[in-house]
Amino acid sequence: MTPSSSAPNPSNDPRVVLVGVDFGPGSSFDPTLDELALLAESAGDQPVAKVTAKRRAPDAALF
């Protein structure tokens, strides 16, 4: 798949978008996305954006 608009990628590392869903109180959301970013970097990927959403509860139709 070719992106319709691409930013320069001098390192040629795969670029990834991190996606997280916040289920409200009791979930440590930001540290989890930070850890995901570190894991992606250690795998040789380049995180370029974080997308977040809020839900009251998990919905099986969306997973």
PDB file with one MODEL, atoms N, CA, C and O in Angstrom:
MODEL        1
ATOM      1  N   MET A   1       0.855  -1.169   0.000  1.00  0.00           N
ATOM      2  CA  MET A   1       0.000   0.000   0.000  1.00  0.00           C
ATOM      3  C   MET A   1       0.897   1.227   0.000  1.00  0.00           C
ATOM      4  O   MET A   1       1.833   1.317   0.795  1.00  0.00           O
ATOM      5  N   THR A   2       0.622   2.148  -0.867  1.00  0.00           N
ATOM      6  CA  THR A   2       1.390   3.378  -0.967  1.00  0.00           C
ATOM      7  C   THR A   2       0.611   4.514  -0.322  1.00  0.00           C
ATOM      8  O   THR A   2      -0.538   4.760  -0.691  1.00  0.00           O
ATOM      9  N   PRO A   3       1.226   5.221   0.651  1.00  0.00           N
ATOM     10  CA  PRO A   3       0.517   6.342   1.271  1.00  0.00           C
ATOM     11  C   PRO A   3       0.267   7.453   0.258  1.00  0.00           C
ATOM     12  O   PRO A   3       1.074   7.669  -0.646  1.00  0.00           O
ATOM     13  N   SER A   4      -0.850   8.156   0.412  1.00  0.00           N
ATOM     14  CA  SER A   4      -1.176   9.231  -0.517  1.00  0.00           C
ATOM     15  C   SER A   4      -0.256  10.431  -0.330  1.00  0.00           C
ATOM     16  O   SER A   4       0.037  11.142  -1.292  1.00  0.00           O
ATOM     17  N   SER A   5       0.194  10.659   0.877  1.00  0.00           N
ATOM     18  CA  SER A   5       1.190  11.696   1.126  1.00  0.00           C
ATOM     19  C   SER A   5       2.193  11.130   2.110  1.00  0.00           C
ATOM     20  O   SER A   5       1.816  10.567   3.138  1.00  0.00           O
ATOM     21  N   SER A   6       3.451  11.275   1.800  1.00  0.00           N
ATOM     22  CA  SER A   6       4.448  10.684   2.678  1.00  0.00           C
ATOM     23  C   SER A   6       5.446  11.737   3.127  1.00  0.00           C
ATOM     24  O   SER A   6       5.834  12.628   2.372  1.00  0.00           O
ATOM     25  N   ALA A   7       5.841  11.602   4.371  1.00  0.00           N
ATOM     26  CA  ALA A   7       6.868  12.469   4.930  1.00  0.00           C
ATOM     27  C   ALA A   7       8.220  11.834   4.638  1.00  0.00           C
ATOM     28  O   ALA A   7       8.310  10.619   4.460  1.00  0.00           O
ATOM     29  N   PRO A   8       9.260  12.638   4.588  1.00  0.00           N
ATOM     30  CA  PRO A   8      10.592  12.073   4.373  1.00  0.00           C
ATOM     31  C   PRO A   8      10.929  11.049   5.453  1.00  0.00           C
ATOM     32  O   PRO A   8      10.616  11.248   6.627  1.00  0.00           O
ATOM     33  N   ASN A   9      11.556   9.974   5.055  1.00  0.00           N
ATOM     34  CA  ASN A   9      11.944   8.915   5.979  1.00  0.00           C
ATOM     35  C   ASN A   9      13.398   8.548   5.694  1.00  0.00           C
ATOM     36  O   ASN A   9      13.675   7.525   5.067  1.00  0.00           O
ATOM     37  N   PRO A  10      14.336   9.398   6.164  1.00  0.00           N
ATOM     38  CA  PRO A  10      15.741   9.189   5.813  1.00  0.00           C
ATOM     39  C   PRO A  10      16.320   7.877   6.329  1.00  0.00           C
ATOM     40  O   PRO A  10      17.258   7.350   5.732  1.00  0.00           O
ATOM     41  N   SER A  11      15.785   7.336   7.423  1.00  0.00           N
ATOM     42  CA  SER A  11      16.351   6.111   7.976  1.00  0.00           C
ATOM     43  C   SER A  11      15.805   4.861   7.303  1.00  0.00           C
ATOM     44  O   SER A  11      16.354   3.775   7.485  1.00  0.00           O
ATOM     45  N   ASN A  12      14.728   4.996   6.526  1.00  0.00           N
ATOM     46  CA  ASN A  12      14.073   3.861   5.871  1.00  0.00           C
ATOM     47  C   ASN A  12      13.538   2.823   6.848  1.00  0.00           C
ATOM     48  O   ASN A  12      13.229   1.705   6.438  1.00  0.00           O
ATOM     49  N   ASP A  13      13.421   3.162   8.124  1.00  0.00           N
ATOM     50  CA  ASP A  13      12.782   2.270   9.088  1.00  0.00           C
ATOM     51  C   ASP A  13      11.281   2.268   8.820  1.00  0.00           C
ATOM     52  O   ASP A  13      10.725   3.290   8.419  1.00  0.00           O
ATOM     53  N   PRO A  14      10.624   1.140   9.034  1.00  0.00           N
ATOM     54  CA  PRO A  14       9.165   1.134   8.889  1.00  0.00           C
ATOM     55  C   PRO A  14       8.536   2.138   9.853  1.00  0.00           C
ATOM     56  O   PRO A  14       8.886   2.182  11.032  1.00  0.00           O
ATOM     57  N   ARG A  15       7.614   2.934   9.344  1.00  0.00           N
ATOM     58  CA  ARG A  15       6.919   3.913  10.176  1.00  0.00           C
ATOM     59  C   ARG A  15       5.618   3.296  10.673  1.00  0.00           C
ATOM     60  O   ARG A  15       4.902   2.638   9.917  1.00  0.00           O
ATOM     61  N   VAL A  16       5.319   3.513  11.949  1.00  0.00           N
ATOM     62  CA  VAL A  16       4.125   2.919  12.547  1.00  0.00           C
ATOM     63  C   VAL A  16       3.312   3.977  13.277  1.00  0.00           C
ATOM     64  O   VAL A  16       3.851   4.969  13.768  1.00  0.00           O
ATOM     65  N   VAL A  17       2.014   3.751  13.339  1.00  0.00           N
ATOM     66  CA  VAL A  17       1.100   4.575  14.121  1.00  0.00           C
ATOM     67  C   VAL A  17       0.667   3.732  15.306  1.00  0.00           C
ATOM     68  O   VAL A  17       0.183   2.613  15.135  1.00  0.00           O
ATOM     69  N   LEU A  18       0.839   4.267  16.508  1.00  0.00           N
ATOM     70  CA  LEU A  18       0.449   3.556  17.722  1.00  0.00           C
ATOM     71  C   LEU A  18      -0.993   3.908  18.059  1.00  0.00           C
ATOM     72  O   LEU A  18      -1.367   5.081  18.051  1.00  0.00           O
ATOM     73  N   VAL A  19      -1.799   2.898  18.352  1.00  0.00           N
ATOM     74  CA  VAL A  19      -3.219   3.095  18.632  1.00  0.00           C
ATOM     75  C   VAL A  19      -3.521   2.561  20.016  1.00  0.00           C
ATOM     76  O   VAL A  19      -3.135   1.442  20.357  1.00  0.00           O
ATOM     77  N   GLY A  20      -4.219   3.370  20.823  1.00  0.00           N
ATOM     78  CA  GLY A  20      -4.594   2.951  22.168  1.00  0.00           C
ATOM     79  C   GLY A  20      -6.030   3.317  22.471  1.00  0.00           C
ATOM     80  O   GLY A  20      -6.557   4.306  21.962  1.00  0.00           O
ATOM     81  N   VAL A  21      -6.659   2.503  23.309  1.00  0.00           N
ATOM     82  CA  VAL A  21      -8.036   2.758  23.733  1.00  0.00           C
ATOM     83  C   VAL A  21      -8.042   2.912  25.245  1.00  0.00           C
ATOM     84  O   VAL A  21      -7.579   2.033  25.971  1.00  0.00           O
ATOM     85  N   ASP A  22      -8.571   4.037  25.712  1.00  0.00           N
ATOM     86  CA  ASP A  22      -8.654   4.353  27.142  1.00  0.00           C
ATOM     87  C   ASP A  22     -10.021   3.904  27.650  1.00  0.00           C
ATOM     88  O   ASP A  22     -11.055   4.404  27.208  1.00  0.00           O
ATOM     89  N   PHE A  23     -10.010   2.946  28.593  1.00  0.00           N
ATOM     90  CA  PHE A  23     -11.255   2.441  29.160  1.00  0.00           C
ATOM     91  C   PHE A  23     -11.596   3.103  30.485  1.00  0.00           C
ATOM     92  O   PHE A  23     -12.398   2.569  31.252  1.00  0.00           O
ATOM     93  N   GLY A  24     -11.006   4.248  30.767  1.00  0.00           N
ATOM     94  CA  GLY A  24     -11.388   5.022  31.935  1.00  0.00           C
ATOM     95  C   GLY A  24     -10.514   4.781  33.147  1.00  0.00           C
ATOM     96  O   GLY A  24      -9.393   4.285  33.034  1.00  0.00           O
ATOM     97  N   PRO A  25     -11.050   5.143  34.327  1.00  0.00           N
ATOM     98  CA  PRO A  25     -10.278   5.051  35.567  1.00  0.00           C
ATOM     99  C   PRO A  25      -9.736   3.639  35.797  1.00  0.00           C
ATOM    100  O   PRO A  25     -10.387   2.638  35.495  1.00  0.00           O
ATOM    101  N   GLY A  26      -8.545   3.600  36.332  1.00  0.00           N
ATOM    102  CA  GLY A  26      -7.944   2.317  36.655  1.00  0.00           C
ATOM    103  C   GLY A  26      -7.047   1.768  35.560  1.00  0.00           C
ATOM    104  O   GLY A  26      -6.356   0.771  35.768  1.00  0.00           O
ATOM    105  N   SER A  27      -7.050   2.402  34.405  1.00  0.00           N
ATOM    106  CA  SER A  27      -6.158   1.930  33.349  1.00  0.00           C
ATOM    107  C   SER A  27      -4.977   2.890  33.247  1.00  0.00           C
ATOM    108  O   SER A  27      -5.153   4.104  33.150  1.00  0.00           O
ATOM    109  N   SER A  28      -3.782   2.331  33.270  1.00  0.00           N
ATOM    110  CA  SER A  28      -2.577   3.155  33.130  1.00  0.00           C
ATOM    111  C   SER A  28      -2.300   3.302  31.638  1.00  0.00           C
ATOM    112  O   SER A  28      -1.549   2.524  31.050  1.00  0.00           O
ATOM    113  N   PHE A  29      -2.908   4.293  31.053  1.00  0.00           N
ATOM    114  CA  PHE A  29      -2.972   4.434  29.605  1.00  0.00           C
ATOM    115  C   PHE A  29      -1.692   5.000  28.994  1.00  0.00           C
ATOM    116  O   PHE A  29      -1.100   4.362  28.124  1.00  0.00           O
ATOM    117  N   ASP A  30      -1.254   6.171  29.423  1.00  0.00           N
ATOM    118  CA  ASP A  30      -0.081   6.809  28.819  1.00  0.00           C
ATOM    119  C   ASP A  30       1.198   5.985  28.978  1.00  0.00           C
ATOM    120  O   ASP A  30       1.948   5.843  28.012  1.00  0.00           O
ATOM    121  N   PRO A  31       1.470   5.438  30.168  1.00  0.00           N
ATOM    122  CA  PRO A  31       2.682   4.615  30.283  1.00  0.00           C
ATOM    123  C   PRO A  31       2.650   3.392  29.362  1.00  0.00           C
ATOM    124  O   PRO A  31       3.694   2.938  28.895  1.00  0.00           O
ATOM    125  N   THR A  32       1.465   2.866  29.107  1.00  0.00           N
ATOM    126  CA  THR A  32       1.344   1.711  28.225  1.00  0.00           C
ATOM    127  C   THR A  32       1.698   2.086  26.790  1.00  0.00           C
ATOM    128  O   THR A  32       2.395   1.335  26.107  1.00  0.00           O
ATOM    129  N   LEU A  33       1.223   3.244  26.328  1.00  0.00           N
ATOM    130  CA  LEU A  33       1.577   3.690  24.972  1.00  0.00           C
ATOM    131  C   LEU A  33       3.061   4.035  24.868  1.00  0.00           C
ATOM    132  O   LEU A  33       3.685   3.807  23.832  1.00  0.00           O
ATOM    133  N   ASP A  34       3.619   4.582  25.941  1.00  0.00           N
ATOM    134  CA  ASP A  34       5.056   4.878  25.946  1.00  0.00           C
ATOM    135  C   ASP A  34       5.861   3.584  25.830  1.00  0.00           C
ATOM    136  O   ASP A  34       6.855   3.525  25.106  1.00  0.00           O
ATOM    137  N   GLU A  35       5.422   2.547  26.552  1.00  0.00           N
ATOM    138  CA  GLU A  35       6.104   1.255  26.475  1.00  0.00           C
ATOM    139  C   GLU A  35       5.965   0.658  25.071  1.00  0.00           C
ATOM    140  O   GLU A  35       6.916   0.087  24.538  1.00  0.00           O
ATOM    141  N   LEU A  36       4.786   0.793  24.483  1.00  0.00           N
ATOM    142  CA  LEU A  36       4.576   0.297  23.123  1.00  0.00           C
ATOM    143  C   LEU A  36       5.513   1.005  22.143  1.00  0.00           C
ATOM    144  O   LEU A  36       6.046   0.375  21.230  1.00  0.00           O
ATOM    145  N   ALA A  37       5.715   2.304  22.330  1.00  0.00           N
ATOM    146  CA  ALA A  37       6.632   3.054  21.470  1.00  0.00           C
ATOM    147  C   ALA A  37       8.058   2.524  21.609  1.00  0.00           C
ATOM    148  O   ALA A  37       8.765   2.371  20.613  1.00  0.00           O
ATOM    149  N   LEU A  38       8.479   2.245  22.837  1.00  0.00           N
ATOM    150  CA  LEU A  38       9.822   1.701  23.053  1.00  0.00           C
ATOM    151  C   LEU A  38       9.970   0.322  22.420  1.00  0.00           C
ATOM    152  O   LEU A  38      11.010   0.012  21.838  1.00  0.00           O
ATOM    153  N   LEU A  39       8.930  -0.508  22.532  1.00  0.00           N
ATOM    154  CA  LEU A  39       8.973  -1.836  21.913  1.00  0.00           C
ATOM    155  C   LEU A  39       9.053  -1.724  20.390  1.00  0.00           C
ATOM    156  O   LEU A  39       9.787  -2.472  19.743  1.00  0.00           O
ATOM    157  N   ALA A  40       8.301  -0.794  19.830  1.00  0.00           N
ATOM    158  CA  ALA A  40       8.338  -0.596  18.382  1.00  0.00           C
ATOM    159  C   ALA A  40       9.731  -0.158  17.937  1.00  0.00           C
ATOM    160  O   ALA A  40      10.256  -0.652  16.939  1.00  0.00           O
ATOM    161  N   GLU A  41      10.324   0.769  18.681  1.00  0.00           N
ATOM    162  CA  GLU A  41      11.669   1.242  18.341  1.00  0.00           C
ATOM    163  C   GLU A  41      12.692   0.119  18.448  1.00  0.00           C
ATOM    164  O   GLU A  41      13.587   0.010  17.610  1.00  0.00           O
ATOM    165  N   SER A  42      12.563  -0.718  19.477  1.00  0.00           N
ATOM    166  CA  SER A  42      13.521  -1.814  19.637  1.00  0.00           C
ATOM    167  C   SER A  42      13.370  -2.856  18.530  1.00  0.00           C
ATOM    168  O   SER A  42      14.304  -3.609  18.258  1.00  0.00           O
ATOM    169  N   ALA A  43      12.197  -2.905  17.889  1.00  0.00           N
ATOM    170  CA  ALA A  43      11.974  -3.817  16.768  1.00  0.00           C
ATOM    171  C   ALA A  43      12.402  -3.193  15.441  1.00  0.00           C
ATOM    172  O   ALA A  43      12.293  -3.824  14.390  1.00  0.00           O
ATOM    173  N   GLY A  44      12.891  -1.950  15.492  1.00  0.00           N
ATOM    174  CA  GLY A  44      13.361  -1.284  14.285  1.00  0.00           C
ATOM    175  C   GLY A  44      12.318  -0.429  13.597  1.00  0.00           C
ATOM    176  O   GLY A  44      12.530   0.025  12.472  1.00  0.00           O
ATOM    177  N   ASP A  45      11.191  -0.203  14.259  1.00  0.00           N
ATOM    178  CA  ASP A  45      10.140   0.635  13.687  1.00  0.00           C
ATOM    179  C   ASP A  45      10.284   2.067  14.187  1.00  0.00           C
ATOM    180  O   ASP A  45      10.918   2.317  15.212  1.00  0.00           O
ATOM    181  N   GLN A  46       9.694   2.997  13.456  1.00  0.00           N
ATOM    182  CA  GLN A  46       9.749   4.411  13.818  1.00  0.00           C
ATOM    183  C   GLN A  46       8.328   4.901  14.109  1.00  0.00           C
ATOM    184  O   GLN A  46       7.567   5.158  13.176  1.00  0.00           O
ATOM    185  N   PRO A  47       7.954   5.036  15.404  1.00  0.00           N
ATOM    186  CA  PRO A  47       6.623   5.572  15.720  1.00  0.00           C
ATOM    187  C   PRO A  47       6.510   7.016  15.234  1.00  0.00           C
ATOM    188  O   PRO A  47       7.354   7.854  15.555  1.00  0.00           O
ATOM    189  N   VAL A  48       5.467   7.299  14.463  1.00  0.00           N
ATOM    190  CA  VAL A  48       5.290   8.639  13.920  1.00  0.00           C
ATOM    191  C   VAL A  48       4.059   9.338  14.476  1.00  0.00           C
ATOM    192  O   VAL A  48       3.931  10.555  14.348  1.00  0.00           O
ATOM    193  N   ALA A  49       3.152   8.586  15.091  1.00  0.00           N
ATOM    194  CA  ALA A  49       1.937   9.200  15.642  1.00  0.00           C
ATOM    195  C   ALA A  49       1.306   8.266  16.663  1.00  0.00           C
ATOM    196  O   ALA A  49       1.514   7.053  16.649  1.00  0.00           O
ATOM    197  N   LYS A  50       0.522   8.882  17.554  1.00  0.00           N
ATOM    198  CA  LYS A  50      -0.280   8.124  18.516  1.00  0.00           C
ATOM    199  C   LYS A  50      -1.732   8.528  18.313  1.00  0.00           C
ATOM    200  O   LYS A  50      -2.057   9.714  18.251  1.00  0.00           O
ATOM    201  N   VAL A  51      -2.594   7.535  18.211  1.00  0.00           N
ATOM    202  CA  VAL A  51      -4.025   7.768  18.066  1.00  0.00           C
ATOM    203  C   VAL A  51      -4.697   7.157  19.282  1.00  0.00           C
ATOM    204  O   VAL A  51      -4.458   5.996  19.616  1.00  0.00           O
ATOM    205  N   THR A  52      -5.543   7.946  19.947  1.00  0.00           N
ATOM    206  CA  THR A  52      -6.216   7.438  21.139  1.00  0.00           C
ATOM    207  C   THR A  52      -7.723   7.618  21.023  1.00  0.00           C
ATOM    208  O   THR A  52      -8.217   8.500  20.321  1.00  0.00           O
ATOM    209  N   ALA A  53      -8.426   6.761  21.727  1.00  0.00           N
ATOM    210  CA  ALA A  53      -9.882   6.836  21.781  1.00  0.00           C
ATOM    211  C   ALA A  53     -10.322   6.498  23.194  1.00  0.00           C
ATOM    212  O   ALA A  53      -9.605   5.817  23.926  1.00  0.00           O
ATOM    213  N   LYS A  54     -11.494   6.971  23.576  1.00  0.00           N
ATOM    214  CA  LYS A  54     -12.042   6.660  24.894  1.00  0.00           C
ATOM    215  C   LYS A  54     -13.306   5.832  24.720  1.00  0.00           C
ATOM    216  O   LYS A  54     -14.154   6.132  23.879  1.00  0.00           O
ATOM    217  N   ARG A  55     -13.416   4.793  25.524  1.00  0.00           N
ATOM    218  CA  ARG A  55     -14.599   3.943  25.540  1.00  0.00           C
ATOM    219  C   ARG A  55     -14.938   3.641  26.992  1.00  0.00           C
ATOM    220  O   ARG A  55     -14.051   3.604  27.845  1.00  0.00           O
ATOM    221  N   ARG A  56     -16.215   3.425  27.272  1.00  0.00           N
ATOM    222  CA  ARG A  56     -16.602   3.055  28.640  1.00  0.00           C
ATOM    223  C   ARG A  56     -16.213   1.626  28.960  1.00  0.00           C
ATOM    224  O   ARG A  56     -15.830   1.322  30.090  1.00  0.00           O
ATOM    225  N   ALA A  57     -16.307   0.749  27.979  1.00  0.00           N
ATOM    226  CA  ALA A  57     -15.993  -0.669  28.178  1.00  0.00           C
ATOM    227  C   ALA A  57     -15.566  -1.266  26.845  1.00  0.00           C
ATOM    228  O   ALA A  57     -15.889  -0.725  25.787  1.00  0.00           O
ATOM    229  N   PRO A  58     -14.841  -2.380  26.892  1.00  0.00           N
ATOM    230  CA  PRO A  58     -14.480  -3.044  25.637  1.00  0.00           C
ATOM    231  C   PRO A  58     -15.730  -3.511  24.895  1.00  0.00           C
ATOM    232  O   PRO A  58     -16.716  -3.908  25.516  1.00  0.00           O
ATOM    233  N   ASP A  59     -15.685  -3.463  23.583  1.00  0.00           N
ATOM    234  CA  ASP A  59     -16.794  -3.910  22.746  1.00  0.00           C
ATOM    235  C   ASP A  59     -16.248  -4.955  21.780  1.00  0.00           C
ATOM    236  O   ASP A  59     -15.393  -4.649  20.948  1.00  0.00           O
ATOM    237  N   ALA A  60     -16.736  -6.177  21.889  1.00  0.00           N
ATOM    238  CA  ALA A  60     -16.228  -7.278  21.068  1.00  0.00           C
ATOM    239  C   ALA A  60     -16.346  -6.986  19.575  1.00  0.00           C
ATOM    240  O   ALA A  60     -15.555  -7.505  18.787  1.00  0.00           O
ATOM    241  N   ALA A  61     -17.298  -6.182  19.178  1.00  0.00           N
ATOM    242  CA  ALA A  61     -17.475  -5.863  17.762  1.00  0.00           C
ATOM    243  C   ALA A  61     -16.321  -5.032  17.208  1.00  0.00           C
ATOM    244  O   ALA A  61     -16.123  -4.981  15.995  1.00  0.00           O
ATOM    245  N   LEU A  62     -15.564  -4.388  18.081  1.00  0.00           N
ATOM    246  CA  LEU A  62     -14.481  -3.513  17.636  1.00  0.00           C
ATOM    247  C   LEU A  62     -13.102  -4.150  17.743  1.00  0.00           C
ATOM    248  O   LEU A  62     -12.108  -3.533  17.357  1.00  0.00           O
ATOM    249  N   PHE A  63     -13.024  -5.372  18.262  1.00  0.00           N
ATOM    250  CA  PHE A  63     -11.713  -6.000  18.443  1.00  0.00           C
ATOM    251  C   PHE A  63     -11.501  -7.134  17.488  1.00  0.00           C
ATOM    252  O   PHE A  63     -10.447  -7.769  17.509  1.00  0.00           O
TER     253      PHE A  63
ENDMDL
END
